[in-house]
């Protein structure tokens, strides 16, 4: 009886094993490695399996998988409407597109699925020849776009709009470099023929040269020992701009800070409520180009401690909220 049960269990196990698709353990048997890149992913559900498969395949190219959230809204829209080329990707689920950058999805397709009693499996496949064609076409199209942007002759060279145009060109050149890196893994000889594309570093260098010719008048009323002015000045320098005390500059960033100190009824702490409103104007057009504001509250058991906390909070607000807002503003400027 025991022998019969043992034989039955072995038979059932072998039957289950026979039903498992070959690609689950050896995908190259189904999709030959000379023609395809493959990666298997598994998870508790199909969504997890798909994401794992795509991430595993993207990792073959030696780059960490990045979130599209790090791509500027300007680039996301350009990729969506085809102004910037990334080929035509499969219709991936939102769980994938939120975690994997668009350029990392080029050429990837989810081809196979399988489910056993414990897991869901998915197979991501990349056709080398087809992906090579997509990458070459995309890189060439984007490089032509970069050339058009940097070779344009604006009526006003030293303007924020010109700076934004070069920044846009830099983003496209950076995307091309990532795609070229991918192409090098697929076909290094083909990649060698595209080495003369614009580099993001060279475009950025030109962008920073322009930024240095766009001084910005900076003045903050009601500032706390000049701290907000200092932090805003440092922020502008991160973008390549320099600040000035000359009111005659074309661009001016002015703001008003307010600090209100109070002592609660229990008198155990000292509190400070602070707020700031600032705006960037182009005096040529007498218009506000960008406005930003923030507020907060800090408390401490002593005034010296409160001053340190406020200083730290202001630095954090400028490097975080204000920086992101200004970055978004630059990305929104007309580039063509």
C-alpha angles and dihedrals in degrees: 000000000000090000091052091050091049092051090048092052092049090049092050092047092050090048091052090047091052091056093056108101116246093236093065092073102016113024094169089069088066099030108032113229092228089066105025145040111216138184132180123216130190137189148145090280139015094263092057091046092052093049092047092050093050093046091048092052093045089052090063087077093060099246128115112246109255134202119248086227087082091060113092117252087241092059094042090055092044091052091046096052094040097247087123115039124231096151122246113305128198118261099268124186120260090250088065100040090050092057105030123060117241094242090055090057095057110126096002120130131177102230110165139033134189136170129196130176093283111028150019118234132199132183121216115200134189122194103218098208095045093046090048090056092048093049095047092049093046095048093050093047092048093046089055088051091052091050091052091051098048095040096051114114108222122196088232111040098176100057136111089248091059090047089052091050092055090045089054090049089050091054092051092047089050090052090051090052091054091050091047089053088054091048091053089062092048099042118354093188093057090047091054089062091061099050093110096068119122112281121225089227094058092047091047090051090056090046092054091048088057091046091056089059092055106074116185125212108231127196131157121190119210092014120168104244089321092294099133090047090052094050093046090048090052090049093053090049090056087063091047098256126130125216128226140196091217113110090201093071115119093237124046132182113198130171146171125227126195127195122185119185121199139169117221120231093259088057090214095119142027116228134197127195113200135183137176136194123185139171138192116219135189105216091200089069100022091230136131107243099180135009130190137176141176140174139187148154133241132184138187140167091245136034095239090053090048092053091053092049092049092049091051092046093051091050090050093049093051096044091045118029098019094043092050092046093051091046089052091048092054090049090053095056118109110265102181 
